[in-house]
Amino acid sequence: KTITRTWKATDDCLNEATAVQTITVEDTTPPTLAGGVNGFSESTGPDPSINATYIAWRDNYAGIAATDNCSIAVITYTEGNWATSSCGNSIIVIFTATDACNNTVSQDHTFTITDATPPVLAGGADSASECSGADPSLNAAYIAWRDNYAGITASDIFGNVNMTYTEGQWLASGCNNSIIVTFTATDDCGLTNNQNQTFTIEDTTPPTITAPVNVTVECTDSTLPAATGMATATDTCGDVVITESDSSVAGCGNSMVITRTWTATDACGNETAADQVITIEDTTPPTLTVPAAITVECTSDYSSAATGMATATDTCGDVVITESDSSVAGCGNSMVITRTWTATDACGNETAANQVITIEDTTPPTLTVPAAITVECTSDYSSAATGMATATDTCGDVVITESDSSVAGCGNSMVITRTWTATDACGNETAANQVITIEDTTPPTLTVPAAITVECTSDYSSAATGMATATDTCGDVVITESDSSVAGCGNSMVITRTWTATDACGNETAADQVITIEDTTPPTLTVPAAITVECTSDYSSAAT
């Protein structure tokens, strides 16, 4: 700092004099450092800069104390770069003490982090596998377990870890093999940690067996294994013993189904069984003889008792003979029956053969026709009115038909010969005739014009006074007319016109029409013209 000192002199008379003195006080001496040590720590992780021991050492200025003869000294630090070795880290830190006048003094120290902790192992488990062959060291599950270090994981607070394994000896115990494997974790500083795990190979898998294929033999054939086949078996871990046992279920006759159980057993007692089914069967059908084909009338008995019975034999047991009919319908009740005879042995083997039975109809129906009849031509002469024929047949339905032939008579009269024919379903026919006489004895119906009165000057022919009409139920009609008259005054008269209707068979009907011819018209008169004559003249009609 700078001091300004003022000096003052005063004499007895109080005269004064003053002067100024400047005093400069300076500090050029740096602080003094005392103590301070290098630091050490165990590694706590891959980043040394966050090591808690290091941070505490640094922030405590490595134990350095600073003093200054003129002020308070402040300590700061400057970190260098971390140097990394195979199993540690180190750093040089410069600690500087600065006084108030910026006089400084520095001192450096080294902090070293080393790795003295072995790796940490976690997890790992013993394991087991099924036997896969004679050499356990080649077991794929074991190799995978070993190469995966039994599931062990290793970690190290400083750096990398290398895992290795050391295999012990395979030890056999009964049907099992086991080995102890030592797994070792080594870090970059050579620190190690070991862990033992055991792998066991056991045989719980039964052998593989192949039974002979199922076989079917005839009941007379051999069923010994030499004939029906031998089983084979393999095991991944040793020898196999094969045995057999039979059970059977009886079938028809001497047939049966044998279940042959083949059992393969390995050295550890593991077993596999498989069945072979041997079917002993009877496949030979019986011998069958059927009756000869036959033709019978439809009224005959065509049961097997009448048409013959089949016979049969079988080399391997009893035979049951059955029959079933199928038929193709023919005319009426005729048909062709195919009688199928079936011989069945105890095992259901069948032989079938057919017998053909022809049922025919050669007999014509019996026919009854109606009696001969005479009817008016206006009558219904259809078969519904004149009678229906009837017919019967011994072998089915009958169809009755009719056909007419006729000889014409007068008008519509005739003589009909009605031929009735009865035909059965097989075409057998019977025919008979019925004679129907159709006659006409009924005269026509006649309608004459009404009576009429006409002036004598009028036309009184039938064309003017009206024509009669006639109808006949049995043919055409011819109408004729004839007049008779009674004279009156002048040319007047009364005419009686007789109309006659005659049919084709000569039957007649007559009726009269009265025509009155009268004169009611006065004459026409023409008189001479008015005339004037002298009074002396002749005025008679002759003159006037």
Phi, psi and omega in degrees: 000172180242129179251128174256118183247121179259127179256140182226132179243135182230127178271187185288334179274009177075020174281140186236154172218144181233156177206151185248132176243129178258127181242119180261121179254119183235160180235111178240013182256124181289164178295169178249132179258142178224146177076201181101128181222154170293156182244157179221149176202155171282142179298136177243003181166173185290340181258104184291337186292344180253014176295122186298322180295318178298313182299317180296321179295315182294314183290345174264011176056038176057021179084011181282140173244138182238136176229156180217140184279002185227346181194188178269132180266138179251131182260134171232169179226153174234119182274136173277200178264143177290130174260130183251131174247184184298331182218034177184175177224151175215156180214144174257126180244127178264121178259128183236131175256129182235129178270186185292337180264017178064021170284129185237157172215139184237156179209131181252149178222158182247136174246128183242130176250125181239159179255109178240007183255126180291166179298159178256131179257140179224150177073203183096137181209146170294158181213170180216158179213156175285145179301135179237002180171178184291329183261108183294333183292344180264003180297123186297323180293322178296313182300317179296319179296314180296312183291343174265012176055039175058021180083008180284138171243145183235142177221156180219140185287343184257315187200216186282157178231137177248127179261137174223167177223154175231119182274136173277204179262143174287129181245128179268138177217104183063237179266006184249157171232141179220157180216144173258125179246130177264121179257129185239132175252127181237128178268183185293341179267006179083005178284140185233160173214136185244154174208132181261138175225152184245136175242130182242131175252123184235161181245099174241004182269124179290163179296167172261127183238142175238111178279154175300156179294153175301146185222148176240128181232157176287155189296344179268357183274160178285143176247012178294152180304329179300332181265326187257355175113149179251145176282156173232152181211153176223156177220140183286347188235008179164194183282163182228139174251130181251129175234167180221153173210145184247142165228150185221155175236120183293144177243207179288144178053231178266010179281158177196170173241115178264128171258109180263112182266118177262131181237126176253126182239127178269181186295339180265008178083005176287136185237148170227135180238148176215145183258143169244128180260123179248113182261118176261117188231164173244108185248008182268120182284160177293168173261130189235135174238125184251157178296160180289159175298150185212150176240131181225157175288153188293344177275357183277162174282123179242023173290164181298334177297330181265327187260358175115148180250143175281157174233153181208154174225157179219142183279353188227027176147190181285161180232137173251127180256128176235162179226146174216140183253137165236146186225152172246113184297140174248207178288142179056229177265012176284157180193168169245114180265128169259107180267111181268117175266131181235125175256123184237127178272184186297337181261009176084005175291135186235145167234132181235145175210154186253144169242130182260125179243115181261119178255117186239163178234111179242006184260125180286161180291168172260128188238135174237123183253158178294160179289158175300151186210148175244133182222155175292150185292344175278352183279160173284119179247020173290166182297335178298330182263327187262000175113143180254141173285155175235151181210153175227156179219145183282353190221032175143191182285158179236138173253123179257126177239161179225146174219138184252140166234145187222155172243119187289145174245203177292145179056230178261012178285156181193172170241117182260132169256109182264115180265118177264133179234126175257122182238125177276177187295342180262008177087004175288133188235149168226133182235149176206154185253148170236131180261128180238116179262122179253117183239162180237107177240010184254122179290163180293170172259127186240135175238119182257159178295157180290155175303148186215148175242129182228157177290149187296342178276355184276162174280122180244023172291165182296335178296330181265328186262359176114144180255141173287155174234152180212151174228155178222139183284354189221025176152192180283161181232137173252126181254130175235161179225150174214140185250144166229145186224159174236120186290150176237206178290147180055228177263012179286153179196173172241116181262131170255110181261116181265120178261136180233126176254125183237124179274182186293339181261012176084004176287132186237152170223132180236149176206151184255149171238129180262127179240115180262123179252116184237167179236105180240012184257120179292162179293168175258127188244134175237121183256156178295159179287157178300144186218151175243130181227160178288149185297348179267353184280164176281119179244023171291160182301338179289328182266334185257000000 
